[in-house]
Amino acid sequence: MMRSLYSGVAGLKTHQTRMDVIGNNIANVNTTAYKSSSMTFSELMSQTTQKASGANATTGVGGTNAKQIGLGVKAGAINTAITTQGSAQSTGNPFDIMITGDNFFVVSNGSENFFTRDGSFYVDGAGNLAMTSTGYNVMGWGVDETTGNIKQDTVTALRIMSAANMTYPPEATTKANISGILDENDKDVTSANGKTVNLNFFDARGYSYTAKFTFKQSGGDKTNEYSMELNKILDSTGAEIDISKLEFGNRSQQKMETKVTLNTDAYKWDGKVLKTKDGTTDVADLADIFKADGSLITPADDAAAQKQQKALDAIAKAYGYEGSTDEFLNLYITSTANKDKQLTIQDLLGNMMAGKTTDVLPADGSAITMEGRYFEGTTVVFNKDTGKLESVGGSTTNLNVNAAFSALGGNFSDVTIDLSECTNYDNKGTSTIGATSGDLDGLGTGRRLGDMIGVSIQKDGMIYASYDNGMTKLLGQIATAAFANASGLEKEGDNLYSATLNSGEFDGIGVDITAGGGYMSTGQLEMSNVDLSSEFTEMITTQRGFQANSRIITVSDTLLEELTCLLYTSPSPRD
């Protein structure tokens, strides 16, 4: 009887434990990544009142089973359904991450690693990816500075928003391409100013510039030949950059027929000074342009340079030339005195300044037919039959031209311009030719300084930053831990687990989640895997078990009471 009383007590205690487990499950039904627990019962030892016996062939008596009376129940084990996936809950937070698979995040308090399925993360004040509930750092692998790839060695805290990661460094443009149709009937191409093509590029500090190139058709019947020239470079404010020391292509000679004529209705020469027709206003003074010997003055300062340029522009305008002043000065004609010598407009004006009487511009302004011009640039030739590019600068194999922008200063880099995709087709008088920074594969484009505009986490845990200059940067990778027996992990509270001898040790390196077929999903969290319907069923059966064990104690107490009464009320043997 006492055995049943103690069995009932053991049953009460064990069912109380089971109710504790059920209560904890229900309490954590909305806890992120909580893994439900279940308890199994195990009987206590039994008291053997008679051992089992075997059959006796001599007596012909069969064997008997042992007589054993159980002494109650105990909690056999409390198991965690750690491998059962909880449902996904969308949050929209890019730093909320859900693991699909059996792996665990690795987090650290600075001295010890823990493991969790709770992917509710944020970026702390130091720029580290951290666990929202505890502030523990999320561990992962950094980027090898040499290779730019993930270096999977000992896990470390993922500092994704360091000062170095907030910006992407600028880069100078080193390559460009010009492609499209150059139509020989395009009025811009056949004009003195030519067809303008703008190339936007960057220097090493990320400052942007615009280089203005022109394509002009050569004179005569060579309609398949064009000159490509660099006219000017503008900075981001529109200010013009001095390109006088810049080399572009080779100084080339272009055959053409261009008449220059002084507008005698508006202008006249008075010795070395260009005046208005009435002689009242000086338009340009050659003394502002040339030295006494006729050589070009090198201006001492910006004011002198502006004065010189103003005078040159005025002379070019007076002669009705539509192109640039530099181009006007480089128009050439064969000397009347020496048929083997070619004189440029600059030479003719310089001779006027030096007081020479021969090889000068006619003082009466009569027309002069210029035979060609010299230009800083390159000659582009197309095949007459196919319309495809045939040569650049005389080369049929190298269809590139080098823009030596490095001459502008230490921040600039030379730019190799690929012309191989240019064609010379009939496009109804419209040219589509245009310039793009970078080669045909998009390399060497250059860029300005980029500010971080977002962070994305891929399925494999790779963390990338995106920048407003169009670049992306690999910041690191979230490491995971995998255990041979995940159920052997020990709960530490705050959705954390620690490794035990039965789970297997963590090697300090971790694994790529995709190695085991798992993946990560951002903007989602894993909810608890508690099944309320099962918990309620378990609660009912536990309650009934508790009631039944209570009844055993009550009945046992009644029987003991009856026995006690019999002992006190039984008659004396002498009676």
C-alpha positions as CSV (number, residue, x, y, z in Angstrom):
1,M,0.0,0.0,0.0
2,M,2.8,2.4,0.8
3,R,4.3,1.6,-2.6
4,S,1.1,2.8,-4.3
5,L,1.2,6.0,-2.3
6,Y,4.8,6.7,-3.3
7,S,4.0,5.8,-6.9
8,G,1.2,8.3,-6.9
9,V,3.6,11.0,-5.5
10,A,6.1,10.1,-8.3
11,G,3.3,10.3,-10.9
12,L,2.3,13.8,-9.6
13,K,5.8,15.1,-9.7
14,T,6.4,13.7,-13.2
15,H,3.2,15.1,-14.6
16,Q,4.0,18.4,-13.0
17,T,7.3,18.4,-14.9
18,R,5.4,17.6,-18.1
19,M,3.0,20.5,-17.4
20,D,6.0,22.7,-16.9
21,V,7.3,21.7,-20.4
22,I,3.9,22.3,-22.0
23,G,3.4,25.6,-20.2
24,N,6.8,26.8,-21.5
25,N,6.0,25.8,-25.0
26,I,2.7,27.7,-25.0
27,A,4.4,30.7,-23.4
28,N,6.9,30.8,-26.2
29,V,4.4,30.3,-29.1
30,N,5.3,33.7,-30.5
31,T,9.0,33.6,-29.6
32,T,11.2,34.0,-32.7
33,A,12.8,30.7,-33.7
34,Y,11.7,29.0,-30.5
35,K,12.0,25.2,-30.7
36,S,9.3,23.3,-28.8
37,S,10.2,20.6,-26.2
38,S,8.5,17.3,-25.3
39,M,8.9,15.0,-22.4
40,T,9.0,11.2,-22.3
41,F,8.1,9.1,-19.3
42,S,10.3,6.4,-17.9
43,E,9.3,3.9,-15.2
44,L,11.3,3.7,-11.9
45,M,12.7,0.4,-10.8
46,S,10.4,-2.3,-9.7
47,Q,10.5,-4.3,-6.4
48,T,10.9,-8.0,-7.2
49,T,9.0,-10.2,-4.7
50,Q,9.7,-13.4,-6.6
51,K,12.2,-14.1,-9.3
52,A,11.4,-15.9,-12.4
53,S,12.0,-19.7,-12.6
54,G,12.7,-22.0,-15.5
55,A,10.8,-25.2,-16.6
56,N,11.7,-28.4,-14.6
57,A,11.9,-31.4,-16.9
58,T,12.2,-33.8,-14.0
59,T,9.0,-32.6,-12.2
60,G,7.3,-31.6,-15.3
61,V,6.5,-28.1,-13.9
62,G,6.7,-25.2,-16.2
63,G,8.6,-22.0,-15.4
64,T,7.1,-18.9,-13.7
65,N,7.5,-15.2,-14.4
66,A,9.0,-12.9,-11.9
67,K,6.7,-11.0,-9.5
68,Q,7.6,-7.3,-9.7
69,I,5.8,-4.3,-8.4
70,G,6.6,-0.9,-10.0
71,L,7.6,1.9,-7.7
72,G,6.4,4.9,-9.9
73,V,7.5,7.0,-12.8
74,K,10.2,9.6,-13.7
75,A,11.0,12.0,-16.5
76,G,12.9,9.9,-19.0
77,A,14.0,12.7,-21.3
78,I,13.1,16.2,-22.4
79,N,13.6,16.5,-26.1
80,T,13.8,19.6,-28.2
81,A,12.3,19.5,-31.7
82,I,15.3,21.5,-32.9
83,T,15.3,20.3,-36.5
84,T,11.6,21.1,-37.1
85,Q,11.4,24.3,-39.2
86,G,9.1,27.0,-37.9
87,S,6.9,29.0,-40.2
88,A,8.2,32.1,-42.0
89,Q,7.0,35.6,-41.0
90,S,7.6,38.5,-43.4
91,T,9.0,41.6,-41.7
92,G,10.3,43.7,-44.6
93,N,13.5,44.5,-42.6
94,P,16.5,43.7,-44.7
95,F,18.5,42.7,-41.7
96,D,16.0,40.1,-40.6
97,I,17.3,36.7,-41.9
98,M,15.7,33.3,-41.8
99,I,17.6,30.1,-42.2
100,T,16.1,27.3,-44.2
101,G,18.0,24.1,-43.3
102,D,19.6,22.7,-40.1
103,N,22.3,25.3,-39.6
104,F,22.7,27.9,-36.9
105,F,23.9,31.5,-36.8
106,V,27.0,32.1,-34.8
107,V,27.0,35.0,-32.4
108,S,29.5,36.1,-29.8
109,N,29.5,38.1,-26.5
110,G,33.1,38.9,-27.0
111,S,34.5,35.9,-25.2
112,E,32.3,33.0,-26.1
113,N,30.4,31.8,-29.2
114,F,26.7,30.9,-29.0
115,F,24.3,29.5,-31.7
116,T,20.9,30.7,-32.6
117,R,18.1,30.4,-35.2
118,D,16.9,33.9,-34.3
119,G,17.9,36.0,-37.3
120,S,16.6,39.3,-35.9
121,F,19.6,41.5,-36.5
122,Y,20.5,45.2,-36.7
123,V,23.6,47.3,-37.3
124,D,25.0,48.8,-34.0
125,G,26.7,52.1,-33.4
126,A,30.1,50.6,-34.3
127,G,28.8,49.3,-37.6
128,N,28.7,45.7,-36.5
129,L,25.9,43.3,-37.5
130,A,24.4,42.3,-34.1
131,M,21.6,40.3,-32.6
132,T,18.7,42.6,-31.7
133,S,17.7,40.9,-28.4
134,T,21.2,40.5,-26.9
135,G,23.5,42.8,-28.8
136,Y,25.8,39.9,-29.5
137,N,27.9,40.3,-32.6
138,V,27.0,38.1,-35.6
139,M,30.0,36.2,-36.7
140,G,31.3,35.6,-40.2
141,W,34.2,35.8,-42.6
142,G,35.9,38.9,-44.0
143,V,37.2,39.7,-47.4
144,D,40.8,39.0,-48.5
145,E,42.3,42.4,-49.5
146,T,44.5,40.7,-52.1
147,T,42.0,38.6,-54.0
148,G,38.8,40.4,-53.1
149,N,37.2,37.0,-52.2
150,I,35.9,35.7,-48.9
151,K,38.6,34.3,-46.6
152,Q,37.0,31.4,-44.7
153,D,39.2,31.3,-41.6
154,T,38.3,31.9,-37.9
155,V,35.0,33.7,-37.6
156,T,35.0,37.3,-36.6
157,A,32.5,40.1,-36.0
158,L,31.0,41.4,-39.2
159,R,31.7,45.1,-39.3
160,I,29.8,46.0,-42.4
161,M,29.4,49.8,-41.9
162,S,32.9,50.8,-41.1
163,A,34.2,54.2,-42.4
164,A,36.0,52.4,-45.2
165,N,32.8,50.7,-46.4
166,M,30.6,53.8,-46.4
167,T,32.2,55.1,-49.6
168,Y,33.5,53.5,-52.8
169,P,36.8,55.1,-54.1
170,P,36.8,57.0,-57.4
171,E,38.7,55.8,-60.4
172,A,40.0,57.5,-63.5
173,T,38.6,56.6,-66.9
174,T,41.2,54.7,-68.9
175,K,39.1,53.4,-71.8
176,A,36.3,54.6,-74.0
177,N,34.6,53.7,-77.3
178,I,33.1,55.7,-80.1
179,S,30.5,53.8,-82.2
180,G,27.6,54.4,-84.5
181,I,27.1,55.7,-88.1
182,L,29.0,58.6,-89.6
183,D,26.9,59.7,-92.5
184,E,28.8,61.5,-95.3
185,N,25.7,63.5,-96.1
186,D,25.3,64.8,-92.6
187,K,25.5,68.6,-92.8
188,D,27.3,68.8,-89.5
189,V,30.0,66.4,-90.8
190,T,30.6,68.4,-93.9
191,S,30.6,71.8,-92.2
192,A,33.7,73.6,-91.0
193,N,32.8,73.0,-87.3
194,G,32.2,69.2,-87.9
195,K,30.1,66.7,-86.0
196,T,30.6,67.1,-82.3
197,V,30.9,64.0,-80.1
198,N,31.0,64.4,-76.3
199,L,32.9,61.9,-74.1
200,N,32.3,62.1,-70.3
201,F,35.2,60.9,-68.2
202,F,36.6,61.0,-64.7
203,D,40.0,61.8,-63.2
204,A,41.5,59.8,-60.4
205,R,39.8,61.9,-57.7
206,G,36.4,61.4,-59.2
207,Y,35.9,64.8,-60.8
208,S,34.0,64.6,-64.1
209,Y,34.9,66.2,-67.4
210,T,33.6,66.4,-70.9
211,A,35.9,66.0,-73.9
212,K,34.5,67.4,-77.1
213,F,35.7,65.7,-80.3
214,T,34.7,66.6,-83.8
215,F,34.5,64.5,-87.0
216,K,35.0,66.4,-90.2
217,Q,34.9,65.2,-93.8
218,S,38.1,65.7,-95.7
219,G,38.0,67.9,-98.8
220,G,38.0,66.7,-102.4
221,D,36.5,63.4,-103.5
222,K,37.7,61.4,-100.5
223,T,34.4,61.4,-98.8
224,N,35.4,58.2,-96.9
225,E,38.1,60.1,-95.1
226,Y,37.5,62.1,-91.9
227,S,39.5,63.9,-89.3
228,M,38.9,63.3,-85.6
229,E,40.0,66.2,-83.4
230,L,39.9,67.1,-79.8
231,N,38.6,70.7,-79.6
232,K,38.2,71.3,-75.9
233,I,37.7,69.8,-72.4
234,L,35.2,71.2,-69.9
235,D,35.0,70.6,-66.2
236,S,31.8,69.9,-64.3
237,T,31.1,73.6,-64.0
238,G,31.4,74.2,-67.8
239,A,34.8,75.9,-67.5
240,E,37.3,75.2,-70.2
241,I,40.5,73.3,-69.4
242,D,43.8,74.4,-71.0
243,I,44.7,71.6,-73.4
244,S,47.6,73.4,-75.1
245,K,50.1,70.8,-73.7
246,L,47.9,67.8,-74.5
247,E,48.7,65.5,-77.3
248,F,46.0,63.8,-79.2
249,G,46.9,61.7,-82.2
250,N,49.5,63.1,-84.5
251,R,49.8,66.5,-86.2
252,S,48.1,65.6,-89.4
253,Q,47.7,67.3,-92.8
254,Q,44.3,67.4,-94.3
255,K,43.6,68.3,-97.9
256,M,40.7,70.6,-98.4
257,E,39.6,73.7,-100.3
258,T,38.5,76.5,-98.1
259,K,38.3,80.2,-99.1
260,V,39.0,82.9,-96.6
261,T,37.9,86.4,-97.4
262,L,38.1,89.6,-95.4
263,N,34.6,91.2,-95.0
264,T,35.7,94.5,-96.5
265,D,32.2,96.0,-96.0
266,A,32.9,95.8,-92.2
267,Y,36.6,95.6,-91.7
268,K,40.0,96.9,-93.1
269,W,43.6,96.4,-92.3
270,D,45.6,99.5,-91.2
271,G,49.1,98.1,-91.1
272,K,49.2,95.7,-88.1
273,V,45.8,96.6,-86.8
274,L,42.4,95.3,-88.0
275,K,39.9,98.1,-87.8
276,T,36.3,98.7,-88.5
277,K,35.5,100.0,-92.0
278,D,35.2,103.6,-90.9
279,G,38.6,103.3,-89.1
280,T,37.2,104.5,-85.8
281,T,37.5,101.2,-83.8
282,D,40.4,98.8,-83.4
283,V,39.1,95.3,-83.8
284,A,42.4,93.4,-83.3
285,D,46.1,94.4,-82.9
286,L,48.7,91.9,-84.1
287,A,51.0,93.2,-81.3
288,D,48.7,91.4,-78.9
289,I,49.3,88.1,-80.8
290,F,52.8,88.1,-82.2
291,K,56.3,89.2,-81.2
292,A,58.1,91.7,-83.4
293,D,59.8,88.8,-85.3
294,G,56.4,87.3,-86.2
295,S,56.5,84.4,-83.7
296,L,53.5,83.7,-81.5
297,I,53.5,85.3,-78.0
298,T,53.4,83.0,-75.0
299,P,51.1,84.8,-72.6
300,A,52.6,85.6,-69.2
301,D,49.2,85.4,-67.4
302,D,45.5,84.7,-67.9
303,A,44.8,88.3,-68.7
304,A,47.3,88.3,-71.6
305,A,46.0,84.9,-72.8
306,Q,42.5,86.2,-72.9
307,K,43.6,89.4,-74.7
308,Q,45.4,87.3,-77.3
309,Q,42.6,84.9,-77.8
310,K,40.1,87.8,-78.2
311,A,42.2,89.3,-81.0
312,L,42.5,85.9,-82.8
313,D,38.8,85.3,-82.5
314,A,38.1,88.7,-84.0
315,I,40.4,88.1,-87.0
316,A,38.8,84.7,-87.7
317,K,35.4,86.2,-87.5
318,A,36.4,89.0,-89.9
319,Y,37.5,86.4,-92.4
320,G,34.2,84.6,-92.1
321,Y,35.7,81.3,-90.9
322,E,33.2,79.1,-89.1
323,G,35.6,76.7,-87.4
324,S,37.7,77.2,-84.3
325,T,40.4,79.9,-84.1
326,D,43.1,77.3,-83.7
327,E,41.8,75.6,-86.8
328,F,41.8,78.9,-88.7
329,L,45.4,79.5,-87.8
330,N,46.4,76.1,-89.1
331,L,44.9,76.5,-92.6
332,Y,47.7,76.3,-95.1
333,I,48.6,77.4,-98.6
334,T,51.6,76.8,-100.9
335,S,54.1,79.6,-100.9
336,T,54.3,81.5,-104.2
337,A,58.0,81.9,-103.8
338,N,58.7,78.3,-102.9
339,K,56.4,75.6,-104.2
340,D,57.8,73.1,-101.7
341,K,56.9,75.3,-98.7
342,Q,53.5,75.5,-97.1
343,L,52.4,78.6,-95.1
344,T,49.7,78.7,-92.5
345,I,47.5,81.6,-91.7
346,Q,49.5,82.0,-88.6
347,D,52.6,82.3,-90.8
348,L,50.9,84.9,-93.0
349,L,49.8,87.0,-90.0
350,G,53.2,86.7,-88.4
351,N,54.8,88.0,-91.6
352,M,52.5,91.0,-91.5
353,M,53.6,91.7,-87.9
354,A,57.3,91.4,-88.9
355,G,56.8,93.9,-91.7
356,K,57.4,91.5,-94.6
357,T,55.8,92.3,-97.9
358,T,55.6,88.8,-99.3
359,D,53.7,85.8,-98.1
360,V,51.1,87.9,-96.2
361,L,47.4,88.1,-96.2
362,P,46.2,90.5,-98.9
363,A,45.6,93.9,-97.4
364,D,42.6,94.4,-99.7
365,G,40.9,91.4,-98.3
366,S,40.7,89.4,-101.5
367,A,39.8,85.8,-101.3
368,I,42.5,83.2,-100.8
369,T,41.9,79.5,-101.4
370,M,43.5,77.5,-98.6
371,E,44.6,74.1,-99.8
372,G,44.3,72.3,-96.5
373,R,44.9,72.5,-92.8
374,Y,47.0,71.0,-90.1
375,F,45.2,69.5,-87.1
376,E,45.9,67.8,-83.8
377,G,44.1,64.6,-84.2
378,T,43.9,61.5,-86.3
379,T,42.6,60.5,-89.7
380,V,39.7,58.0,-89.8
381,V,39.2,56.1,-93.1
382,F,36.3,53.9,-94.0
383,N,36.1,51.3,-96.7
384,K,34.2,52.8,-99.7
385,D,32.6,49.5,-100.6
386,T,31.5,48.1,-97.2
387,G,31.3,51.3,-95.1
388,K,33.2,49.6,-92.3
389,L,36.2,51.2,-90.5
390,E,39.4,50.6,-92.5
391,S,42.1,52.5,-90.6
392,V,42.8,54.9,-87.8
393,G,45.8,57.1,-88.0
394,G,47.1,55.1,-90.9
395,S,46.9,51.8,-89.0
396,T,44.6,49.0,-90.3
397,T,45.2,46.7,-87.3
398,N,45.0,49.2,-84.4
399,L,41.7,50.9,-84.6
400,N,42.3,52.9,-81.4
401,V,43.5,56.4,-80.7
402,N,45.1,57.5,-77.5
403,A,44.0,60.7,-75.7
404,A,47.0,61.6,-73.6
405,F,45.0,63.3,-70.8
406,S,47.8,62.6,-68.3
407,A,49.5,65.7,-69.7
408,L,46.7,67.7,-67.9
409,G,48.1,66.7,-64.5
410,G,48.7,63.9,-62.0
411,N,45.0,63.2,-61.5
412,F,44.3,62.4,-65.1
413,S,45.0,59.1,-66.9
414,D,45.4,58.5,-70.6
415,V,42.3,57.2,-72.3
416,T,42.4,54.7,-75.1
417,I,39.4,55.2,-77.5
418,D,38.2,52.3,-79.5
419,L,36.7,53.3,-82.9
420,S,36.2,49.7,-84.3
421,E,32.4,49.9,-84.1
422,C,32.2,53.1,-86.2
423,T,30.6,52.7,-89.7
424,N,30.1,55.0,-92.7
425,Y,26.5,54.2,-93.9
426,D,23.7,56.2,-95.5
427,N,21.4,57.1,-92.7
428,K,19.3,59.7,-94.4
429,G,21.7,62.5,-93.5
430,T,21.8,61.8,-89.8
431,S,24.9,60.6,-88.0
432,T,24.3,58.4,-84.8
433,I,27.9,58.4,-83.8
434,G,28.5,58.8,-80.0
435,A,31.0,58.2,-77.3
436,T,30.8,56.1,-74.1
437,S,33.3,55.7,-71.3
438,G,34.7,52.2,-70.9
439,D,35.5,49.6,-73.5
440,L,32.9,47.3,-75.2
441,D,33.0,45.0,-72.2
442,G,32.4,47.9,-69.8
443,L,35.9,48.0,-68.4
444,G,37.9,51.2,-67.6
445,T,34.8,53.4,-67.4
446,G,36.0,55.3,-64.3
447,R,33.7,56.6,-61.6
448,R,33.1,59.3,-59.1
449,L,33.2,58.8,-55.4
450,G,30.3,56.6,-54.4
451,D,28.2,56.8,-51.2
452,M,26.6,53.7,-49.7
453,I,22.9,53.6,-50.5
454,G,22.1,50.1,-49.4
455,V,23.2,46.7,-48.1
456,S,21.9,43.3,-49.4
457,I,22.4,39.8,-48.1
458,Q,22.4,36.9,-50.5
459,K,21.1,33.4,-50.0
460,D,24.6,32.2,-49.3
461,G,25.1,34.9,-46.6
462,M,27.2,37.1,-48.8
463,I,26.9,40.8,-47.8
464,Y,27.1,43.4,-50.5
465,A,27.0,47.1,-50.3
466,S,25.7,49.2,-53.2
467,Y,26.8,52.7,-54.0
468,D,25.3,55.6,-55.8
469,N,28.1,55.5,-58.4
470,G,26.8,52.2,-59.6
471,M,29.3,50.0,-57.9
472,T,28.9,47.1,-55.5
473,K,31.3,45.8,-52.9
474,L,31.6,42.5,-51.1
475,L,31.7,43.2,-47.3
476,G,31.8,39.8,-45.8
477,Q,29.8,36.5,-45.4
478,I,27.7,35.3,-42.5
479,A,29.1,32.1,-41.2
480,T,26.9,29.2,-39.9
481,A,27.4,26.3,-37.7
482,A,26.3,22.7,-38.3
483,F,26.2,20.0,-35.7
484,A,26.1,16.2,-36.0
485,N,23.5,16.1,-33.3
486,A,21.8,19.5,-33.1
487,S,19.4,18.1,-30.4
488,G,22.4,17.8,-28.1
489,L,22.7,21.6,-28.0
490,E,22.0,23.2,-24.6
491,K,19.6,26.1,-24.2
492,E,21.1,29.2,-22.7
493,G,18.1,31.5,-22.8
494,D,17.5,34.5,-25.2
495,N,17.1,32.1,-28.1
496,L,20.7,31.0,-27.7
497,Y,22.3,27.5,-27.6
498,S,25.7,26.3,-26.5
499,A,27.6,23.3,-27.8
500,T,27.9,20.2,-25.6
501,L,29.9,17.0,-25.8
502,N,26.8,15.3,-27.2
503,S,26.1,17.9,-29.9
504,G,29.7,18.1,-31.1
505,E,32.2,21.0,-30.7
506,F,32.3,24.1,-32.9
507,D,35.6,24.3,-34.8
508,G,35.7,28.1,-34.7
509,I,35.5,28.4,-38.5
510,G,32.0,27.5,-39.4
511,V,30.5,26.4,-42.7
512,D,28.9,28.0,-45.8
513,I,25.2,27.4,-45.4
514,T,24.9,26.3,-49.1
515,A,27.3,23.4,-48.5
516,G,24.5,21.5,-46.7
517,G,21.7,22.6,-49.1
518,G,20.4,25.4,-46.9
519,Y,20.0,29.1,-47.7
520,M,19.1,32.4,-46.1
521,S,16.1,34.6,-46.8
522,T,16.1,38.3,-45.9
523,G,13.1,40.3,-44.7
524,Q,11.8,37.1,-42.9
525,L,12.1,35.6,-39.5
526,E,11.5,32.0,-38.4
527,M,8.7,31.7,-35.9
528,S,8.3,29.1,-33.2
529,N,7.5,25.5,-34.2
530,V,5.0,25.2,-31.3
531,D,1.8,23.3,-32.4
532,L,-0.9,24.7,-30.1
533,S,-3.4,21.9,-31.0
534,S,-0.8,19.3,-30.0
535,E,0.0,21.2,-26.8
536,F,-3.6,21.5,-25.8
537,T,-4.0,17.7,-26.3
538,E,-0.9,17.0,-24.3
539,M,-2.2,19.4,-21.6
540,I,-5.5,17.4,-21.3
541,T,-3.8,14.1,-21.1
542,T,-1.4,15.5,-18.5
543,Q,-4.2,16.8,-16.5
544,R,-6.0,13.5,-16.5
545,G,-2.8,11.7,-15.5
546,F,-2.3,14.1,-12.7
547,Q,-5.9,13.6,-11.5
548,A,-5.5,9.8,-11.7
549,N,-2.3,10.0,-9.6
550,S,-4.0,12.2,-7.1
551,R,-6.8,9.7,-6.9
552,I,-4.2,6.9,-6.1
553,I,-2.9,9.0,-3.2
554,T,-6.4,9.6,-2.0
555,V,-7.4,5.9,-2.2
556,S,-4.2,4.9,-0.6
557,D,-4.8,7.3,2.2
558,T,-8.3,6.0,2.7
559,L,-7.1,2.4,2.9
560,L,-4.4,3.4,5.4
561,E,-7.0,5.2,7.5
562,E,-9.2,2.1,7.5
563,L,-6.3,-0.1,8.5
564,T,-5.4,2.2,11.3
565,C,-8.9,2.2,12.6
566,L,-9.0,-1.6,12.5
567,L,-5.8,-1.7,14.5
568,Y,-7.1,0.6,17.2
569,T,-10.6,-0.9,17.4
570,S,-9.8,-4.7,17.3
571,P,-10.6,-6.6,20.6
572,S,-7.8,-7.6,23.0
573,P,-6.8,-11.3,22.7
574,R,-7.7,-11.7,26.4
575,D,-11.2,-10.7,25.5
